[in-house]
């Protein structure tokens, strides 16, 4: 393990903040997939589930 990674960090994951609109566009456009995402809190998981469902309704073209 290198000195920049703590044992509590999930390997290969990065903690960041993204605007919901941007995340929705990435998901709807199939530029990002659910398997690449991890939500750390119950509230974040609820938000993520909601955005995933919205992205399915929009489709690849991003149309509502």
C-alpha positions as CSV (number, residue, x, y, z in Angstrom):
1,X,0.0,0.0,0.0
2,X,1.4,3.4,-0.8
3,X,1.6,6.2,1.8
4,X,-1.3,8.2,0.2
5,X,-3.9,5.5,0.7
6,X,-5.5,4.7,4.0
7,X,-6.8,1.2,4.7
8,X,-10.4,2.6,5.0
9,X,-10.3,3.9,1.4
10,X,-12.1,1.7,-1.1
11,X,-9.5,0.7,-3.7
12,X,-9.8,2.7,-6.9
13,X,-12.5,5.0,-5.7
14,X,-12.4,8.8,-5.3
15,X,-14.6,10.9,-3.1
16,X,-16.1,13.9,-4.9
17,X,-19.1,16.2,-5.3
18,X,-21.0,16.5,-8.6
19,X,-24.1,18.6,-9.3
20,X,-27.2,16.4,-9.6
21,X,-27.9,17.9,-13.1
22,X,-24.5,16.9,-14.3
23,X,-24.7,13.4,-12.9
24,X,-28.1,12.9,-14.4
25,X,-26.7,14.0,-17.8
26,X,-23.8,11.6,-17.5
27,X,-26.0,8.7,-16.5
28,X,-28.7,9.4,-19.2
29,X,-26.0,9.8,-21.9
30,X,-24.5,6.5,-20.8
31,X,-21.1,8.2,-20.1
32,X,-21.2,6.9,-16.6
33,X,-22.7,3.7,-15.3
34,X,-24.3,2.8,-11.9
35,X,-21.6,0.1,-11.3
36,X,-19.0,2.9,-11.0
37,X,-20.8,4.7,-8.2
38,X,-20.9,4.3,-4.5
39,X,-23.0,6.4,-2.1
40,X,-21.6,6.6,1.5
41,X,-24.7,7.7,3.4
42,X,-28.4,6.7,3.4
43,X,-29.3,10.2,2.1
44,X,-26.8,10.0,-0.7
45,X,-28.0,6.5,-1.6
46,X,-31.6,7.8,-1.9
47,X,-30.5,10.7,-4.1
48,X,-28.5,8.3,-6.3
49,X,-31.4,5.9,-6.7
50,X,-33.7,8.8,-7.7
51,X,-31.2,10.1,-10.2
52,X,-30.7,6.6,-11.7
53,X,-34.4,6.2,-12.2
54,X,-34.6,9.7,-13.8
55,X,-31.7,8.8,-16.1
56,X,-33.6,5.7,-17.3
57,X,-36.7,7.8,-18.1
58,X,-34.6,10.3,-20.1
59,X,-32.8,7.7,-22.2
60,X,-29.5,8.1,-24.0
61,X,-30.5,11.2,-25.8
62,X,-31.2,12.9,-22.5
63,X,-34.8,13.8,-23.5
64,X,-37.3,14.1,-20.7
